[in-house]
Protein backbone atom coordinates (compact mmCIF):
# COMPACT_ATOMS: atom_id res chain seq x y z
CA UNK A 1 0.00 0.00 0.00
CA UNK A 2 2.89 2.37 0.71
CA UNK A 3 4.31 1.71 -2.76
CA UNK A 4 0.96 2.59 -4.31
CA UNK A 5 0.67 5.79 -2.25
CA UNK A 6 4.23 6.83 -3.05
CA UNK A 7 4.52 5.99 -6.75
CA UNK A 8 1.09 5.53 -8.30
CA UNK A 9 -1.35 7.69 -6.34
CA UNK A 10 0.31 11.03 -7.30
CA UNK A 11 -0.07 10.24 -11.02
CA UNK A 12 -3.65 9.12 -10.52
CA UNK A 13 -4.60 12.23 -8.54
CA UNK A 14 -2.85 14.54 -11.00
CA UNK A 15 -4.72 12.90 -13.89
CA UNK A 16 -8.00 13.46 -12.03
CA UNK A 17 -7.01 17.10 -11.51
CA UNK A 18 -6.38 17.54 -15.24
CA UNK A 19 -9.75 16.00 -16.10
CA UNK A 20 -11.47 18.13 -13.46
CA UNK A 21 -10.02 21.33 -14.88
CA UNK A 22 -10.85 20.25 -18.43
CA UNK A 23 -14.52 19.80 -17.61
CA UNK A 24 -15.04 23.28 -16.14
CA UNK A 25 -17.41 25.04 -18.53
CA UNK A 26 -16.32 28.38 -19.99
CA UNK A 27 -12.91 28.26 -18.28
CA UNK A 28 -10.68 30.89 -19.88
CA UNK A 29 -6.96 31.19 -19.46
CA UNK A 30 -5.32 34.55 -18.83
CA UNK A 31 -3.72 36.26 -21.80
CA UNK A 32 -0.72 38.54 -21.82
CA UNK A 33 -0.04 40.37 -25.02
CA UNK A 34 1.86 38.14 -27.48
CA UNK A 35 2.45 35.42 -24.86
CA UNK A 36 0.27 32.31 -25.18
CA UNK A 37 0.01 31.55 -21.46
CA UNK A 38 -2.43 28.73 -22.06
CA UNK A 39 0.15 26.89 -24.18
CA UNK A 40 2.82 27.46 -21.53
CA UNK A 41 0.39 26.13 -18.91
CA UNK A 42 -0.29 23.02 -21.03
CA UNK A 43 3.44 22.47 -21.49
CA UNK A 44 4.15 22.68 -17.74
CA UNK A 45 1.03 20.72 -16.77
CA UNK A 46 1.90 17.78 -18.99
CA UNK A 47 5.61 17.94 -18.17
CA UNK A 48 4.70 17.37 -14.53
CA UNK A 49 2.20 14.68 -15.53
CA UNK A 50 4.83 12.89 -17.64
CA UNK A 51 7.21 12.88 -14.68
CA UNK A 52 4.56 11.36 -12.41
CA UNK A 53 3.37 8.82 -15.00
CA UNK A 54 6.93 7.75 -15.80
CA UNK A 55 7.66 7.38 -12.10
CA UNK A 56 4.54 5.24 -11.71
CA UNK A 57 5.32 2.99 -14.69
CA UNK A 58 8.95 2.65 -13.57
CA UNK A 59 7.76 1.15 -10.30
CA UNK A 60 5.14 -1.27 -11.61
CA UNK A 61 7.68 -4.09 -11.52
CA UNK A 62 11.40 -4.55 -11.10
CA UNK A 63 11.41 -6.23 -14.52
CA UNK A 64 10.38 -3.07 -16.39
CA UNK A 65 13.32 -1.64 -18.28
CA UNK A 66 13.89 2.14 -18.35
CA UNK A 67 13.19 2.46 -22.08
CA UNK A 68 9.99 0.45 -21.69
CA UNK A 69 8.83 2.75 -18.88
CA UNK A 70 9.59 5.77 -21.10
CA UNK A 71 7.63 4.37 -24.03
CA UNK A 72 4.73 3.35 -21.78
CA UNK A 73 4.64 6.83 -20.24
CA UNK A 74 4.74 8.53 -23.64
CA UNK A 75 2.00 6.27 -25.02
CA UNK A 76 -0.18 6.85 -21.98
CA UNK A 77 0.30 10.64 -22.17
CA UNK A 78 -0.43 10.61 -25.90
CA UNK A 79 -3.72 8.79 -25.37
CA UNK A 80 -4.65 10.80 -22.27
CA UNK A 81 -3.95 14.18 -23.92
CA UNK A 82 -5.88 13.16 -27.02
CA UNK A 83 -8.87 12.03 -24.95
CA UNK A 84 -8.65 15.19 -22.81
CA UNK A 85 -8.79 17.50 -25.82
CA UNK A 86 -11.52 15.44 -27.49
CA UNK A 87 -13.69 15.53 -24.36
CA UNK A 88 -13.37 19.30 -24.19
CA UNK A 89 -15.37 19.49 -27.42
CA UNK A 90 -18.42 18.48 -25.39
CA UNK A 91 -17.92 20.97 -22.54
CA UNK A 92 -19.85 24.25 -22.94
CA UNK A 93 -17.52 27.14 -23.73
CA UNK A 94 -14.55 24.84 -24.41
CA UNK A 95 -13.17 23.37 -27.58
CA UNK A 96 -10.63 20.84 -28.77
CA UNK A 97 -7.46 22.61 -29.82
CA UNK A 98 -4.65 20.91 -31.73
CA UNK A 99 -2.15 23.45 -30.39
CA UNK A 100 -3.12 22.62 -26.81
CA UNK A 101 -2.61 18.94 -27.64
CA UNK A 102 0.80 19.68 -29.19
CA UNK A 103 1.77 21.76 -26.15
CA UNK A 104 0.77 18.83 -23.93
CA UNK A 105 2.91 16.43 -25.94
CA UNK A 106 5.85 18.80 -26.13
CA UNK A 107 5.85 19.26 -22.35
CA UNK A 108 5.72 15.49 -21.86
CA UNK A 109 8.46 14.79 -24.41
CA UNK A 110 10.78 17.41 -22.95
CA UNK A 111 10.30 15.96 -19.45
CA UNK A 112 10.86 12.40 -20.66
CA UNK A 113 14.02 13.49 -22.49
CA UNK A 114 15.30 15.21 -19.36
CA UNK A 115 14.64 12.05 -17.37
CA UNK A 116 16.37 9.94 -20.01
CA UNK A 117 19.42 12.24 -20.12
CA UNK A 118 19.55 12.27 -16.34
CA UNK A 119 19.64 8.48 -16.40
CA UNK A 120 22.38 8.39 -19.02
CA UNK A 121 24.58 10.84 -17.13
CA UNK A 122 23.87 9.17 -13.80
CA UNK A 123 25.39 5.92 -15.06
CA UNK A 124 28.36 7.43 -16.91
CA UNK A 125 31.85 6.53 -15.81
CA UNK A 126 33.14 9.61 -13.92
CA UNK A 127 36.76 8.54 -14.50
CA UNK A 128 36.31 8.81 -18.27
CA UNK A 129 35.60 12.55 -18.14
N, C-alpha and C positions, 0 to 999 in steps of 0.2 A: 504494500500500500504506500509506503514511503517513496518507493521508486516511481510509482504512478504520480504521486503528488509533486515530486521534484522535477520529473522529466516530461511527463505527458499532460498533466493538468494545465500548466501555463499555456501550452499551444492550443488546447481545447478552449480554454476561457478566452484567449485572445481571438480565436476564430469566431466565437460567439459574440464578442464585442464588435468585430468587423461586420458581422451579419446584422447585429442590432443597429449599428449606425447606418448601414445601407438601407434599412427599411423605414427610416424616419422620413415621412412625407415632407416634401418641400424644403429639405435641408439644403442650405446654400453655403458654399465655402467663401471665406473672405477673399477679396481681391485687392491686390496692390498693383498700381499701374505697371504694366509690362512684366509682372512677375506672376506666373501661374501657380499660386500657392496650393491650389487643389492638386496639381500634379506632383508638387514637392511633398505634400501630405501623403499621397498615394505611394510615392517612392519610399518614404520613411516607414509608413505603416506596413508595407509588405516586406521591407528589409527586416524589420523586427520580427514579422511573422515567419519569414524564411529561417531566421536564426532559431526561433522556437520550434518550428516544425522539423528542421534538421536535427536539432538536439533530441527531439522526441524519437525520430526514426533511428538515430544513432544508438539509442538505448533500448530498442525493441528486443534485441538479442545480441549476445557477444559474437555471433557468427556473421552479423551484418558488416560488410566491408565499407570503408569510408566512401568510396565512389558510389556504391549502391545506395547509401544513405543520401548522398547528394542528389542522385538521379530520382530517388523516391521523393525527396523534398521538392525538387523542381517540378516533377510531374503533379504532385499534390497541389502545389501553389498554382500551377497553370490551370488545373481543373477548377480549383476554388475561385480564383480570380475571374475566370470565364463565367462560372455560375453566378458569382456575385454581381458582375456587370449585367448579365442577362436578367437576373431577378429584379434589378433596379428599373427595368423597362415597365414593370407592373406596379411600381410604387408611384402614387400621385406626386407630381412635381419633380420626379427624377427621370433620368434616362440612361440608357446604356451608352457608354462613350469609349470608343476604341483607344483614345489617348489615355484615358484613365487605366484601362486594361494594360496598355503598354508601359505606363508608369509603374503599375503594380509589378509587372514582370521584370522591368529593369531594376527596381529596388531589390527584388528577390535574387536576381542573377548577380548583382553587385555583392550582396551579402554572402551568397554562396561562394563566389570567387574569393572574397576576403577570407572566408573560413577555410577554403581549399589552400590558399597561399599560406595561411597561418600554419596549417598542418604540414605543408611541404617544408617551410622554414623551421618548424619545430623539430623535425626529424633530420635536419641537415647535420653533417659532420662539422662541428665548430673548429676542428683542427685544420680542415681544408680551406678555411678562409684566408 
